[in-house]
């Protein structure tokens, strides 16, 4: 590679036309199967923003398509929604598709570039630890101690938009994250960089230890974007990262508890 060659930026791969087509295809499923609803976008800030959300749904999380569908419906396709994602999503025949629809490898460089460009960046600090949380803790905000998202928002000078979702963890019965199973698998788990091997129960295969993958039940999923948090304004020029994280999780937990109180029945909502 010569000195004048550059690696194409990940954020330039976003294709608004393709994204709009994909949203159009997904919307009937999201509205029909999951009766998806996105609230709180009337308070969404202009410019770059870091959407910090809990993650739900196991192998088939619907957080991103539901949030993106609601966001694009309200604001159009001039403002991209990027999602910080695991590198494994970026390889193989589907890698280019995901990049064109706004998924970017999760690292601070990509997050900073996307945020400074005025994009909306979605991050799930809890990652796999969160998305496979047991059904008994379905409505608990738990990032597993990860606080890097606070630094990402500070570095780019953008607000955090806490966002909560409910219903995704009702798409099947999540029994365990399977951390003990991962330890028992030893070298096999290490090969796939897997610290958890989730155990769940669903339709049509019943018990599943990652595989076979069960079909998500038609749980009603509601997401709510909360008022933005300006870290410097609320916590000063040299904020304590742990203090900011605790505040974000506290705000999110309160909102998730309120959504939980609205639900009358599991799955039906």
C-alpha positions, 0 to 999 in steps of 0.5 A, a space after each residue: 500500500 502506498 503512502 497515498 492509499 487509504 483504507 475506506 472508512 466504515 461509515 462511508 459504506 452505509 447505503 441509505 437506499 438499501 437501508 430504506 428497502 430493508 426497513 420496508 421489508 422488515 416493517 410488516 414483520 416488526 409491526 405484525 409479529 412483534 407489534 413494535 413500538 418506539 417512544 420518546 423520539 420527540 426529545 431526540 437531540 440533533 447531531 451526533 448522539 450515542 444511543 445506549 440500550 439494553 439488549 434483548 432477544 438472544 440469537 434473534 435480537 430485534 432492538 436494532 431493526 425496531 429502533 432504526 425503523 422508528 427513527 427513520 420513520 420520524 427523521 428520514 434517511 438523511 441521518 444514518 443510524 450506525 450500530 457498533 457490532 461484533 467483528 464476526 458480523 462483518 465477515 463472510 457473504 453477509 458482511 457487506 450487507 450489514 455494513 451497507 445497512 449501518 453496522 460497523 465494527 465495535 471500536 473507539 475509532 469507528 464510534 468516534 468517527 460516526 459520532 463526529 460525522 453527525 450520525 446516531 450510534 447505537 451501542 449495547 454495553 452489555 453485549 452477549 452478557 445482556 442479550 442472553 440474560 435469564 428470563 428471571 432478570 428480563 427487566 434488569 439493566 446490567 452491562 456486566 460492569 462495562 463503561 467504555 460507552 461513557 468514554 466514547 460519548 465524552 471523546 466525541 462530545 455528544 450526548 448519551 440517549 439512554 434507551 430501554 426495550 421490553 419484550 424481547 426477552 419474552 421471545 423464548 424462555 432464557 434459562 442460563 447464560 451458560 458460563 459454566 457450560 463455556 468453562 466446561 467446553 474449555 478449548 472449544 469455547 476459547 476457539 470461538 471467544 465464547 465466555 457464555 453458552 446460553 441455555 434456553 427453551 422455545 419453539 419448535 425444538 424445546 431445549 436449546 444450548 445455542 443450537 438448534 435455534 428456536 423461532 422467536 415467539 410473537 412477544 410485543 416489543 416496546 422501546 423508549 428513548 429517554 431524554 438526552 444526558 449531556 455529561 459535561 453539563 451534568 457532571 462537570 469537565 472531569 466526570 467520574 466515569 463510574 458515577 456517570 455509568 451508575 446514573 445512566 443505568 439508574 435512569 434506564 432501570 427506572 424507565 424499564 420498571 415503568 414499562 414493565 408495570 404497563 405490561 399485563 401479560 407476558 408475550 401479549 404485552 
